[in-house]
Amino acid sequence: MASSRRMRAFKRWMKYQSIEYSDALDLIVQQEDHQVWVKALCDIHEGDLIATIPKRSCLTVKSSAACRLIEDFCLEGYMALSVALMFEKSLGQNSSWYDYLHLMPDCNPDVPLLWSLDEIDQLLMGTELHKTVKEDKALVYDDWKACIVPFVESAPIELNPEDFGVEQYFAAKSLISSRSFQIDDHYGFGMVPLADLFNHKTNAEDVHFTSVSDDDTSENMEEQVDDDDRDGDPQNQSNVASPKSDFNGDDDGVFPTTEILEMIMVRDVKAGAEVFNTYGSMGNAALLHRYGFTEPDNPYDIINIDLDMVLQWSSSLFSSRHTRTRLSFWKSLLHLHHPESQNQQIEYFEISYDGEPELELLKLIFIILLPEKEYNDLYLGDSNGQKFGKSRIVLGEVSETNKKVLLTENVRGGLLSVVDIRERCYGLRSMEDDVEALRECCNNVLEKKLYHSLVLRVSERRILEKLRAYAGGGGSGRWINSGCNGSTMKKSVQKR
C-alpha cells in the first residue's frame, strides 16, 4: 500500500534527522482513511522518555528554505508559516521535509475552514461556529489576496503562482491549525514531526512535551500558546533529548545546536492501547474549529447567549428607550465594580456545561424587569453611593444565600424567553431530530462532517436544556466567578 511505503520513508527520514522514538511505540496507518495513530507495543510507564526531536527538524519559518524571502517581505505569524509550508511543498523531493510532507495529507478537510458555504450553512446552523467560520473564510481569502499574491509577484526568485494559489493557502492554513506546536522563542511555532501523530483525548494526557536547552533546563511550553490569534491556536508543545547537530544558527546570533524536544510519559499505558496527547481543555466548538473533530459528552462544552438576543427579548416587551436606559445602567454598574471592563465590549454571556448562566446575564435581566419605582430607587441609590434593599443584590456580592432573590419569577421567565430565542437559531429541526440523526450517523468515516457537526449541535442544545431546568428550578450549582467581588464579567471580545 502507498500509505505503508510513505510511513517507511518517513521512518527513514526521522532516523536521518536524528528523531528518535521508543521501540515501545508503533505508528499505525488506518487503511480505511489513512489516519495515523500511536500504539503501545508493551506497557509504558510514567516518567519514560519515549521520543526526542531536534528542534532543527521542525518545519518553521526559521528553518524553512524560504526564511529570507518571508522575512524580507515582513510576513509574520500564521501567514508566514503558511507560506513556509507552501514553499517547501512546492520544492517536492528537493525539500528537506519531503518524506514528512509526503506522509501528511494535503489538507485537513475536516476543519470547517475548508467546508463549502453550503455545508457551513447546513451543518453548523445555530452553533457557536456558524458565523465564526464564515468570517474566517472571508478573512483568509482577503489575506491571500492582499499578502500572498503580492509576495509571489515580488519575490526575487521565480515562484509558480499555482503553488501559492488560494486553495493551497486554505489547505496550508488547515494543516497549521490542526498540527502546529509552539517550540521556543527562536523558532516560534511550527510543524513538529512525530509529535503531530499523537491523537487528542480530553483529560487523558498520556504524553507531555517540554523544551530542553543547552543548560539542561526544561521549559513547560504549554503556557506559551497564544489564544488570541484569529487564525487558530498552536497545539501543545513538546521536548526531546540531545542528538548531535551541525545546525549553525542564523544571522541573529542564536545557535540552538543542542536544543531538543522531549516526549515524556505522564501516566502508565498498557500494551495495545493508544497513546494520547491532549491539545488542551477545549469544548467541542474549539476542537472542531481548530482540529476538525469533536468528543461526545465533552465537559468543557459551553454555549453563548448573545447580548443582542437579550436586547431582542427586552424590545419585545418594552420600548426602545426603556431597553437602552436599562442596558446603559447595567453597563455603568459593571464598569463601576470592574473598572478593567471599561475597554471591553460585552458581546455575549457564557453558559457553562452544567447549564448555569453568567451572573451578569441574570443581573441584566433583573434590571430590565425592575418596576420603574424600584429602578429609580436603585438608580438614585447607586448615584448617591448607597446600598439598600434589592440594590444589594445587584451591586454587592451575590452568594448562595441571596442569589435566589435575584432569580425572581419574572427573571426566570425572562431567561426562558431568551433561551427560546437562542434555540430558534438551530432552525426547524428539533433536538430529537438531531439526536436521531447522530445515532444513525455513528461516526461513519464517509460522514465525518455530518457526525462532528451533529455532536456539536446536540452538545449545545443539551446545555440549553440544562439552562431551561435552571431557570425553572432556580439552579443549585456553582456560579461562574471571575474572582472580582464574587461577580462575573466578560474578559474577551471574540466568540470562542
Backbone torsions as a table, in degrees:
resi	resn	phi	psi	omega
1	MET	NA	146.4	-179.2
2	ALA	-61.6	-38.2	-178.7
3	SER	-64.7	-35.7	178.1
4	SER	-68.4	-39.6	177.5
5	ARG	-63.9	-40.7	179.3
6	ARG	-64.6	-38.7	179.0
7	MET	-65.5	-41.4	178.2
8	ARG	-63.1	-40.7	178.5
9	ALA	-65.3	-38.6	178.9
10	PHE	-64.7	-39.9	179.1
11	LYS	-65.5	-39.8	176.0
12	ARG	-63.5	-40.2	179.7
13	TRP	-63.8	-42.6	178.6
14	MET	-59.9	-41.6	179.3
15	LYS	-62.9	-41.0	178.2
16	TYR	-63.9	-34.7	-179.2
17	GLN	-84.8	2.8	-178.3
18	SER	66.3	24.7	171.2
19	ILE	-82.3	121.2	-176.0
20	GLU	-118.4	140.5	175.5
21	TYR	-140.2	156.4	-172.5
22	SER	-65.3	146.8	174.3
23	ASP	-66.8	-11.6	179.0
24	ALA	-78.6	-5.9	-179.2
25	LEU	-107.7	143.5	173.1
26	ASP	-127.8	134.6	179.5
27	LEU	-95.7	111.9	-172.4
28	ILE	-102.3	131.2	174.7
29	VAL	-105.5	118.0	177.8
30	GLN	-73.7	127.7	-174.7
31	GLN	-69.4	-33.4	-174.3
32	GLU	-69.8	-36.1	-178.3
33	ASP	-132.1	5.1	177.0
34	HIS	63.0	18.1	174.5
35	GLN	-75.0	149.4	-177.8
36	VAL	-110.5	139.8	173.0
37	TRP	-139.5	162.6	-173.8
38	VAL	-108.5	124.6	-176.5
39	LYS	-112.3	141.9	174.7
40	ALA	-85.5	120.3	179.8
41	LEU	-80.5	-22.3	176.9
42	CYS	-147.3	174.5	178.4
43	ASP	-61.8	131.6	177.4
44	ILE	-117.4	142.4	-170.2
45	HIS	-115.6	153.2	177.3
46	GLU	-54.2	134.2	-179.9
47	GLY	93.8	-12.5	179.4
48	ASP	-67.8	134.7	172.2
49	LEU	-84.5	114.9	-172.9
50	ILE	-106.8	-12.5	178.8
51	ALA	-162.2	149.0	173.1
52	THR	-131.5	132.5	-174.4
53	ILE	-129.9	112.6	176.4
54	PRO	-61.7	136.8	-179.1
55	LYS	-62.5	-29.6	-179.6
56	ARG	-65.9	-18.8	179.9
57	SER	-83.8	-8.8	-179.8
58	CYS	-79.4	142.5	179.0
59	LEU	-85.3	104.2	-179.8
60	THR	-130.2	173.1	175.7
61	VAL	-61.8	-42.4	-177.8
62	LYS	-63.0	-37.8	-175.9
63	SER	-89.9	-14.2	-177.2
64	SER	-70.2	150.9	175.6
65	ALA	-66.3	-15.6	-179.8
66	ALA	-94.0	9.4	-174.2
67	CYS	-53.1	-51.5	-176.9
68	ARG	-63.0	-41.3	179.0
69	LEU	-61.0	-44.8	-177.7
70	ILE	-65.8	-45.4	-178.3
71	GLU	-68.8	-37.4	178.7
72	ASP	-65.1	-30.1	179.7
73	PHE	-89.7	-0.1	175.7
74	CYS	63.4	33.6	172.8
75	LEU	-81.0	145.7	-177.4
76	GLU	-139.4	168.0	170.4
77	GLY	61.9	-143.0	-175.3
78	TYR	-66.6	-30.2	177.9
79	MET	-65.9	-42.4	179.8
80	ALA	-63.8	-43.9	179.4
81	LEU	-66.6	-34.3	176.6
82	SER	-62.1	-42.7	178.6
83	VAL	-65.2	-41.4	178.4
84	ALA	-60.1	-43.0	179.6
85	LEU	-65.3	-45.3	179.0
86	MET	-63.2	-38.6	-179.8
87	PHE	-63.6	-46.8	-179.5
88	GLU	-64.2	-38.8	177.6
89	LYS	-65.1	-33.8	-180.0
90	SER	-68.1	-23.3	-179.6
91	LEU	-76.9	-15.4	-178.9
92	GLY	60.4	-132.2	-177.0
93	GLN	-69.0	-11.7	177.3
94	ASN	-80.5	-8.9	178.4
95	SER	-76.4	142.1	176.7
96	SER	-66.2	-14.8	-178.1
97	TRP	-112.1	20.1	-172.5
98	TYR	-55.2	-51.3	-175.9
99	ASP	-68.0	-29.2	174.3
100	TYR	-70.1	-47.3	-179.9
101	LEU	-68.0	-29.5	-179.4
102	HIS	-70.0	-30.3	176.2
103	LEU	-74.9	-32.9	-177.5
104	MET	-72.4	145.1	174.1
105	PRO	-66.5	158.6	179.7
106	ASP	-63.9	-27.9	179.3
107	CYS	-158.9	175.5	172.6
108	ASN	-109.6	92.6	-173.8
109	PRO	-67.2	-13.5	-179.0
110	ASP	-80.5	-17.4	177.3
111	VAL	-71.8	126.3	-175.0
112	PRO	-57.1	-20.3	177.3
113	LEU	-56.2	-29.9	-178.1
114	LEU	-94.7	0.0	177.9
115	TRP	-74.8	153.6	175.1
116	SER	-71.7	161.1	178.9
117	LEU	-61.6	-36.1	177.3
118	ASP	-63.6	-42.6	178.4
119	GLU	-64.1	-40.5	179.0
120	ILE	-62.3	-44.9	-179.5
121	ASP	-67.2	-38.1	-176.8
122	GLN	-78.5	-41.7	-171.8
123	LEU	-92.2	-28.6	-174.0
124	LEU	-109.3	7.8	-178.5
125	MET	-53.0	127.6	176.3
126	GLY	86.6	-18.3	-176.7
127	THR	-79.3	170.9	179.0
128	GLU	-62.7	-19.1	-174.9
129	LEU	-95.8	-14.6	-171.1
130	HIS	-54.3	-57.6	-178.3
131	LYS	-71.5	-39.3	-176.4
132	THR	-60.9	-45.9	-176.7
133	VAL	-68.0	-38.1	178.2
134	LYS	-64.5	-39.0	176.3
135	GLU	-65.9	-40.6	178.3
136	ASP	-57.7	-47.2	-178.2
137	LYS	-59.7	-42.3	179.8
138	ALA	-65.9	-42.1	-178.7
139	LEU	-67.2	-41.2	179.9
140	VAL	-64.7	-41.3	177.5
141	TYR	-63.0	-43.5	178.6
142	ASP	-60.6	-40.8	178.3
143	ASP	-62.7	-42.9	179.7
144	TRP	-61.6	-47.0	-176.8
145	LYS	-67.5	-39.0	-174.9
146	ALA	-82.4	-26.5	-172.6
147	CYS	-123.0	-45.2	-174.7
148	ILE	-71.7	-43.7	179.1
149	VAL	-60.9	-49.5	176.3
150	PRO	-61.6	-34.2	178.2
151	PHE	-60.5	-46.1	-179.0
152	VAL	-66.6	-42.0	-176.9
153	GLU	-69.0	-31.2	-175.1
154	SER	-100.4	-0.6	-177.8
155	ALA	-61.0	140.6	-179.6
156	PRO	-70.7	-13.6	174.1
157	ILE	-114.9	158.4	-177.4
158	GLU	-76.1	122.5	176.8
159	LEU	-114.6	140.3	178.1
160	ASN	-79.2	115.6	-178.5
161	PRO	-56.3	-27.8	-179.0
162	GLU	-66.8	-25.7	178.2
163	ASP	-78.0	-12.4	-177.8
164	PHE	-125.9	27.6	-179.9
165	GLY	-69.9	174.2	-176.8
166	VAL	-64.4	-36.9	178.0
167	GLU	-66.2	-40.2	178.7
168	GLN	-65.9	-36.1	179.5
169	TYR	-68.2	-45.4	177.2
170	PHE	-61.3	-40.2	179.2
171	ALA	-62.9	-44.6	178.9
172	ALA	-62.0	-41.3	178.9
173	LYS	-61.9	-38.9	-179.2
174	SER	-66.5	-37.2	179.0
175	LEU	-70.3	-41.7	-179.8
176	ILE	-66.5	-39.7	179.0
177	SER	-59.1	-39.1	-173.2
178	SER	-99.2	-9.8	-172.4
179	ARG	-130.1	-5.6	-174.2
180	SER	-84.3	148.9	179.8
181	PHE	-126.0	149.6	167.8
182	GLN	-76.5	132.7	-176.4
183	ILE	-107.5	-64.4	175.7
184	ASP	-167.6	-175.6	-178.2
185	ASP	-68.4	-30.4	-178.4
186	HIS	-75.4	-53.4	-176.5
187	TYR	-83.2	-20.3	-174.5
188	GLY	73.3	-133.8	177.2
189	PHE	-115.9	160.1	-177.4
190	GLY	-175.0	-170.4	-179.5
191	MET	-87.4	128.4	-176.6
192	VAL	-114.1	102.4	-179.5
193	PRO	-56.6	145.7	-177.0
194	LEU	75.7	-50.6	-178.0
195	ALA	-60.1	-32.3	-177.0
196	ASP	-81.1	3.5	177.2
197	LEU	-90.0	-13.0	179.9
198	PHE	-80.6	125.1	-179.7
199	ASN	-79.1	161.7	-177.1
200	HIS	-91.2	145.5	168.9
201	LYS	-146.8	122.6	-176.2
202	THR	-62.9	133.4	177.9
203	ASN	56.1	29.3	-178.0
204	ALA	-141.9	45.1	-178.7
205	GLU	-69.6	123.3	175.9
206	ASP	-97.5	-32.7	-174.2
207	VAL	-127.1	144.3	-176.9
208	HIS	-123.8	143.9	-178.8
209	PHE	-107.6	136.4	174.6
210	THR	-141.0	162.8	-178.4
211	SER	-108.8	127.7	179.7
212	VAL	-112.6	128.1	-178.0
213	SER	-113.5	-173.7	-172.0
214	ASP	-58.2	-34.1	-175.5
215	ASP	-87.3	13.7	176.6
216	ASP	65.2	19.6	175.3
217	THR	-94.3	144.0	-179.7
218	SER	-102.1	144.9	-179.8
219	GLU	-126.1	123.0	174.9
220	ASN	-74.7	115.9	-172.0
221	MET	-96.2	-4.1	-175.8
222	GLU	-66.1	-24.6	-178.6
223	GLU	-79.3	-7.2	-173.5
224	GLN	-94.2	-1.0	-178.6
225	VAL	-68.8	132.1	180.0
226	ASP	-89.5	111.8	-176.7
227	ASP	-83.9	-2.4	-172.0
228	ASP	-98.2	-6.8	-178.7
229	ASP	-71.4	129.2	-174.3
230	ARG	-69.6	-19.1	-173.6
231	ASP	-83.9	0.5	-178.8
232	GLY	117.8	162.4	-175.5
233	ASP	-106.9	144.0	172.8
234	PRO	-66.5	160.4	175.4
235	GLN	-76.3	-177.1	174.8
236	ASN	-66.2	170.5	-170.0
237	GLN	-102.8	179.5	-178.0
238	SER	-145.1	169.2	-179.1
239	ASN	-142.4	156.2	179.6
240	VAL	-154.7	155.8	-177.0
241	ALA	-65.1	-169.1	-169.3
242	SER	-115.6	85.1	171.7
243	PRO	-69.2	162.0	178.3
244	LYS	-68.9	150.6	-178.5
245	SER	-145.9	143.8	175.3
246	ASP	-107.8	17.6	178.9
247	PHE	-66.9	131.2	-171.9
248	ASN	-108.6	17.3	176.7
249	GLY	77.5	-165.8	-179.6
250	ASP	-144.2	-166.2	-171.7
251	ASP	-67.7	-15.5	-177.7
252	ASP	-84.5	3.0	174.2
253	GLY	83.4	5.6	179.4
254	VAL	-91.2	128.7	-177.3
255	PHE	-124.4	83.1	-178.5
256	PRO	-80.9	60.2	-170.3
257	THR	-69.0	-30.7	-176.6
258	THR	-118.0	9.7	-178.7
259	GLU	-72.3	139.2	-176.3
260	ILE	-140.4	169.8	171.6
261	LEU	-115.9	135.5	179.4
262	GLU	-112.8	143.8	173.1
263	MET	-116.1	115.0	-172.7
264	ILE	-121.7	134.9	178.1
265	MET	-68.7	135.1	178.6
266	VAL	-109.2	-2.3	170.9
267	ARG	-162.6	164.7	-177.6
268	ASP	-70.4	144.0	174.9
269	VAL	-130.7	131.5	-178.8
270	LYS	-78.1	154.6	176.8
271	ALA	-57.8	135.6	179.1
272	GLY	92.1	-14.1	-178.4
273	ALA	-85.9	157.1	174.6
274	GLU	-77.6	143.5	177.1
275	VAL	-97.7	120.7	-174.4
276	PHE	-106.4	148.3	164.5
277	ASN	-102.8	172.5	168.9
278	THR	-130.0	136.7	-177.5
279	TYR	-89.8	3.3	-179.1
280	GLY	124.6	174.3	179.7
281	SER	-89.0	91.5	-173.9
282	MET	-129.1	143.4	173.6
283	GLY	-75.9	175.5	-175.5
284	ASN	-66.2	-31.2	178.0
285	ALA	-62.2	-44.2	179.8
286	ALA	-69.3	-40.3	-179.9
287	LEU	-63.5	-45.0	179.8
288	LEU	-67.2	-41.6	-178.8
289	HIS	-60.3	-45.4	-172.5
290	ARG	-93.1	-37.2	-170.0
291	TYR	-117.4	-16.2	175.6
292	GLY	88.0	21.9	176.6
293	PHE	-147.9	169.4	178.1
294	THR	-134.8	170.2	175.9
295	GLU	-131.2	127.8	176.9
296	PRO	-61.5	145.6	177.1
297	ASP	55.3	43.2	179.7
298	ASN	-73.9	117.7	-176.2
299	PRO	-69.7	-9.5	179.9
300	TYR	-98.1	6.6	176.9
301	ASP	-64.4	144.2	174.6
302	ILE	-139.7	171.4	168.9
303	ILE	-142.2	150.6	-178.2
304	ASN	-111.2	142.8	172.0
305	ILE	-106.7	114.6	-178.7
306	ASP	-66.6	143.4	174.6
307	LEU	-56.8	-37.1	179.8
308	ASP	-60.1	-31.0	178.5
309	MET	-69.0	-38.2	176.9
310	VAL	-65.4	-41.6	180.0
311	LEU	-68.4	-34.8	176.3
312	GLN	-62.1	-44.6	177.1
313	TRP	-62.4	-45.4	-179.4
314	SER	-61.5	-41.4	-177.6
315	SER	-68.4	-21.3	177.0
316	SER	-76.0	-15.6	-178.4
317	LEU	-111.0	-31.4	-172.3
318	PHE	-129.0	171.6	178.3
319	SER	-71.0	161.4	177.2
320	SER	-61.2	-36.7	179.3
321	ARG	-63.6	-43.6	177.9
322	HIS	-58.4	-48.1	-178.4
323	THR	-61.9	-45.6	-179.4
324	ARG	-63.3	-41.6	-177.8
325	THR	-65.3	-47.1	-178.9
326	ARG	-67.2	-37.5	177.0
327	LEU	-63.0	-44.0	179.9
328	SER	-61.8	-40.7	179.9
329	PHE	-67.6	-41.2	177.1
330	TRP	-59.7	-42.6	178.7
331	LYS	-64.2	-38.7	179.9
332	SER	-64.4	-38.1	176.7
333	LEU	-66.0	-42.2	179.2
334	LEU	-60.3	-46.2	-178.9
335	HIS	-70.1	-31.0	179.3
336	LEU	-65.4	-44.6	-175.9
337	HIS	-91.1	-14.6	177.4
338	HIS	-135.9	77.0	-176.6
339	PRO	-54.6	-29.6	-178.2
340	GLU	-67.3	-13.5	-178.9
341	SER	-83.9	-5.6	-173.2
342	GLN	-64.9	-29.0	-179.0
343	ASN	-95.7	11.3	-178.2
344	GLN	-114.4	137.3	179.4
345	GLN	-93.8	120.9	-179.1
346	ILE	-81.7	116.9	-177.1
347	GLU	-114.9	-23.1	-174.9
348	TYR	-159.6	165.9	176.9
349	PHE	-122.6	135.3	-176.0
350	GLU	-88.8	136.0	173.9
351	ILE	-109.4	126.1	-174.4
352	SER	-74.0	170.8	178.6
353	TYR	-55.8	-33.7	-179.6
354	ASP	-81.0	-0.7	178.3
355	GLY	85.2	17.2	179.8
356	GLU	-93.7	129.2	-178.5
357	PRO	-82.4	157.7	172.4
358	GLU	-62.9	144.8	-178.6
359	LEU	-59.2	-36.3	-177.7
360	GLU	-64.4	-29.5	175.7
361	LEU	-65.0	-44.2	178.4
362	LEU	-64.8	-39.2	178.1
363	LYS	-61.8	-43.2	-178.3
364	LEU	-64.3	-46.3	178.7
365	ILE	-62.3	-40.5	178.2
366	PHE	-59.0	-46.6	-178.7
367	ILE	-66.9	-41.7	179.8
368	ILE	-60.7	-36.1	-174.3
369	LEU	-90.3	-6.2	-179.4
370	LEU	-59.8	134.5	171.2
371	PRO	-58.4	154.4	-172.9
372	GLU	-56.2	-43.8	-177.8
373	LYS	-63.8	-45.6	179.2
374	GLU	-66.3	-35.9	176.9
375	TYR	-64.1	-43.6	179.6
376	ASN	-63.0	-40.3	176.9
377	ASP	-61.8	-42.6	179.0
378	LEU	-65.1	-44.3	-178.7
379	TYR	-63.7	-47.6	-179.1
380	LEU	-68.5	-39.1	179.2
381	GLY	-62.2	-41.0	178.6
382	ASP	-68.2	-37.7	-179.6
383	SER	-64.4	-32.4	-179.2
384	ASN	-91.2	3.8	178.9
385	GLY	74.3	19.7	-178.7
386	GLN	-97.4	160.6	174.2
387	LYS	-133.7	118.3	179.0
388	PHE	-155.0	156.7	176.8
389	GLY	54.4	-139.2	-175.5
390	LYS	-69.6	-14.7	178.2
391	SER	-61.8	-26.6	178.8
392	ARG	-65.0	-30.6	179.5
393	ILE	-66.1	-40.0	-176.0
394	VAL	-84.2	-41.5	-172.5
395	LEU	-89.4	-31.0	-176.4
396	GLY	-93.4	-167.5	178.3
397	GLU	-74.6	137.3	176.1
398	VAL	-100.9	122.0	-177.0
399	SER	-118.4	179.6	178.7
400	GLU	-62.1	-27.5	-175.5
401	THR	-81.3	-26.5	-176.1
402	ASN	-118.6	-1.2	-175.5
403	LYS	-68.0	-24.1	-179.8
404	LYS	-68.3	-21.5	175.7
405	VAL	-67.9	-34.0	176.7
406	LEU	-69.6	-34.4	179.8
407	LEU	-85.6	65.5	175.7
408	THR	-70.2	168.9	179.1
409	GLU	-59.5	-39.3	179.2
410	ASN	-66.5	-39.6	179.3
411	VAL	-64.9	-40.8	178.2
412	ARG	-63.6	-41.3	177.2
413	GLY	-63.9	-40.7	176.9
414	GLY	-63.4	-40.3	179.0
415	LEU	-63.7	-41.5	177.6
416	LEU	-63.2	-37.7	178.8
417	SER	-65.8	-39.4	177.4
418	VAL	-65.6	-38.8	177.0
419	VAL	-61.4	-40.2	177.7
420	ASP	-59.2	-42.3	179.3
421	ILE	-63.1	-43.4	179.4
422	ARG	-65.5	-39.6	-178.6
423	GLU	-64.1	-34.7	-178.7
424	ARG	-65.1	-17.2	178.7
425	CYS	-63.0	-22.5	-177.5
426	TYR	-82.1	-1.6	177.3
427	GLY	86.6	-161.3	-172.8
428	LEU	-79.7	-19.8	-177.1
429	ARG	-72.2	130.2	-176.1
430	SER	-79.6	169.1	175.5
431	MET	-59.5	-42.1	179.4
432	GLU	-61.7	-37.3	177.3
433	ASP	-62.7	-42.9	179.9
434	ASP	-65.2	-42.1	-179.9
435	VAL	-63.4	-42.3	179.3
436	GLU	-66.0	-41.3	178.1
437	ALA	-63.4	-38.3	178.2
438	LEU	-66.0	-39.5	179.2
439	ARG	-63.9	-39.4	-179.4
440	GLU	-73.3	-30.7	-177.2
441	CYS	-70.1	-46.4	173.9
442	CYS	53.3	38.5	175.6
443	ASN	54.8	38.1	176.8
444	ASN	-57.8	133.4	-178.7
445	VAL	-55.2	-33.6	-176.7
446	LEU	-84.6	-5.6	-177.3
447	GLU	-127.7	40.4	-176.5
448	LYS	-61.3	-42.6	-178.7
449	LYS	-61.1	-46.5	179.9
450	LEU	-63.2	-45.9	-178.4
451	TYR	-59.4	-52.5	-174.8
452	HIS	-69.3	-33.8	176.4
453	SER	-67.3	-35.5	178.0
454	LEU	-70.3	-39.1	175.8
455	VAL	-59.0	-42.7	179.4
456	LEU	-64.9	-47.9	-179.4
457	ARG	-59.5	-47.3	-177.5
458	VAL	-65.2	-42.3	-179.4
459	SER	-63.3	-40.0	178.9
460	GLU	-67.9	-42.8	-177.0
461	ARG	-70.4	-28.1	174.5
462	ARG	-68.6	-34.5	175.4
463	ILE	-65.3	-39.8	176.7
464	LEU	-62.9	-36.4	176.2
465	GLU	-63.0	-41.1	178.0
466	LYS	-65.7	-35.8	177.7
467	LEU	-66.4	-37.4	175.7
468	ARG	-61.0	-44.1	179.0
469	ALA	-63.5	-38.6	177.8
470	TYR	-62.0	-45.8	-179.5
471	ALA	-67.0	-32.6	-179.3
472	GLY	-75.7	-33.6	-176.3
473	GLY	-112.6	0.5	177.5
474	GLY	88.8	-13.3	176.0
475	GLY	78.7	155.4	179.8
476	SER	-145.2	8.7	-175.8
477	GLY	-91.8	-164.1	-178.2
478	ARG	-89.0	151.5	174.8
479	TRP	-83.3	143.9	170.9
480	ILE	-72.9	119.8	-169.4
481	ASN	-124.9	133.2	179.6
482	SER	-90.1	-5.3	-177.9
483	GLY	85.3	5.3	-179.1
484	CYS	-108.0	94.9	177.7
485	ASN	57.6	28.7	175.3
486	GLY	74.2	7.3	-179.8
487	SER	-114.0	171.6	-173.9
488	THR	-116.7	142.1	177.5
489	MET	-142.0	158.7	178.5
490	LYS	-79.2	134.1	178.1
491	LYS	-109.0	-3.7	-175.4
492	SER	-132.7	145.6	178.1
493	VAL	-92.9	-30.9	-174.6
494	GLN	-88.9	144.5	173.7
495	LYS	-71.7	147.8	178.3
496	ARG	-96.1	NA	NA
